Amino acid sequence: MPNSGVRAAYRYVRAQFEAIQQQSNGNFRVFDDDSFKLTWAGVDTVQDNVFGLIPGNVTGGGIVLVGAHYDSISIDPNDGTYPAPGANDDGSGIAALIEIARILSARQHRATIMFVAFAAEEVGRQGSIAFANFLTAKGIRVDAMLNMDIIGSETGPNGEIDDKHLRVYSVGPN
């Protein structure tokens, strides 16, 4: 169905990034280089990560990646055609990603900032894996990443309501 599902979500995010590009006077650019094939639950598809960037104005200023995923998962994760509404997982992250891109595109920054809306994260993180492979193939090194997944939920992993804490994860001993 052209007006529902993951393709509709892709078109929406892409249109939002294109609007930001138009409003930014060339400070924000949208790219189309990251398609990948995926077969899940017997359904063959081509998935597309949507990404844009604000180029840094300092040589060697680094690259910061801000990401969220626009796919969702249904009650039956093995049914590739079942509707999967995802207001908090991860509509909340996508809404924040678009708004952060819009706000930050109004001016230049020392570091390059990349904004990525990942596809196929709910099926083994395929979108971020494809994007990491894309960056590696291009020789692009990311210095930091903020991944926003379910940022709109006050329900903790144990099911209790907790609106006083922010869960942050990082690699390494800290």
C-alpha positions in Angstrom: 0.0 0.0 0.0 1.6 3.3 -1.1 0.1 5.4 1.7 0.9 3.2 4.6 3.7 1.3 6.1 7.5 1.7 5.9 7.5 3.2 2.4 5.1 6.0 3.5 7.3 6.6 6.6 10.3 6.8 4.3 8.6 9.3 2.0 7.5 11.4 5.0 11.0 11.6 6.6 12.6 12.3 3.2 10.1 15.1 2.5 10.9 16.6 5.9 14.6 16.5 5.3 14.1 18.1 1.8 12.1 20.9 3.4 14.9 21.5 5.9 17.4 21.5 3.0 15.3 24.2 1.2 15.0 26.3 4.3 18.7 26.1 5.3 20.2 28.1 2.4 22.4 25.2 1.5 23.6 24.5 5.0 21.8 21.1 5.2 22.0 18.5 2.4 20.0 15.3 1.9 21.6 12.2 0.4 20.2 9.1 -1.3 23.2 6.7 -1.4 22.2 4.1 1.1 19.7 1.5 -0.2 20.0 -2.1 0.7 18.1 -5.4 0.1 16.3 -7.1 2.9 14.3 -10.3 3.1 12.3 -10.7 6.2 9.5 -13.2 6.9 9.4 -14.2 3.3 9.1 -10.6 2.0 11.8 -9.2 -0.3 12.3 -5.5 -0.1 14.7 -2.7 -0.8 15.2 -0.5 2.2 16.4 3.1 2.3 18.1 4.9 5.1 17.4 8.7 4.9 20.3 10.9 5.7 21.4 14.5 5.6 24.3 16.5 6.9 25.4 19.9 8.0 29.1 20.2 6.9 31.4 21.4 9.7 33.3 24.6 9.2 36.5 23.5 10.9 38.8 21.0 9.1 39.2 18.0 11.4 36.3 19.2 13.5 34.9 15.6 13.6 31.7 14.0 12.7 28.7 13.6 15.1 25.9 11.2 14.0 22.4 11.7 15.3 20.0 8.8 14.5 16.6 7.2 15.0 14.7 4.5 13.1 11.5 4.9 11.1 10.4 1.3 11.0 8.3 -0.4 13.6 7.5 -3.9 14.6 4.1 -5.6 15.0 2.7 -8.0 17.5 4.0 -10.8 15.3 7.6 -9.9 14.2 7.6 -12.8 11.8 4.7 -11.4 9.7 6.3 -9.1 7.1 2.9 -7.6 6.1 1.2 -7.0 9.5 0.6 -3.3 10.3 3.0 -2.0 12.9 2.1 1.4 14.5 5.1 2.8 16.3 4.3 6.1 18.0 7.0 5.7 20.6 9.1 3.0 18.9 10.3 5.0 17.2 8.0 7.8 16.1 9.3 9.8 19.1 12.9 9.4 18.0 12.1 10.4 14.4 10.1 13.5 15.5 13.1 14.5 17.6 15.6 13.8 14.8 13.7 16.0 12.3 13.3 18.8 14.8 16.9 18.7 15.9 18.0 18.8 12.2 15.7 21.7 11.5 17.0 23.7 14.5 20.7 22.9 14.0 20.5 23.6 10.2 19.9 27.3 10.9 23.6 27.9 11.5 27.1 26.4 11.0 28.9 24.2 13.4 32.5 23.3 14.1 31.9 19.5 13.6 30.0 17.9 10.7 26.6 16.7 11.9 25.0 13.8 10.2 21.3 13.0 10.7 20.2 9.4 9.8 16.7 7.9 9.8 17.4 4.2 9.8 15.2 1.6 8.0 15.0 -2.0 9.2 16.2 -1.5 12.7 13.5 -3.7 14.2 14.8 -6.7 12.2 18.3 -7.1 13.5 19.5 -3.5 13.1 19.9 -4.0 9.4 19.6 -0.2 8.6 22.4 0.8 11.0 24.6 -2.1 9.9 24.1 -1.0 6.2 24.9 2.6 7.1 28.0 1.6 9.1 29.2 -0.4 6.0 28.4 2.6 3.8 30.5 4.8 6.0 33.4 2.3 6.2 33.4 1.9 2.4 33.7 5.7 2.0 36.4 5.9 4.7 34.3 8.1 6.9 35.0 8.0 10.7 32.3 9.0 13.1 33.5 10.5 16.4 30.2 10.4 18.4 26.7 9.1 18.0 23.4 9.9 19.6 20.8 7.2 18.9 17.3 8.1 19.9 15.1 5.0 20.3 11.8 5.2 22.3 12.6 8.6 23.7 8.9 9.3 24.3 8.3 6.6 26.8 8.2 7.0 30.6 7.8 3.3 31.1 11.0 1.7 32.3 12.3 -1.8 31.2 10.6 -3.3 34.3 7.2 -1.8 33.3 7.2 0.8 36.0 6.5 4.5 35.2 9.7 6.5 35.7 9.6 10.1 34.4 12.5 11.3 36.5 15.4 9.4 34.8 17.1 9.3 31.5 18.7 6.0 30.4 22.0 6.6 28.6 24.1 3.8 27.2 27.7 4.0 25.9 30.5 1.8 24.8 33.5 1.2 27.1 34.1 1.1 30.8 32.1 4.2 31.6 
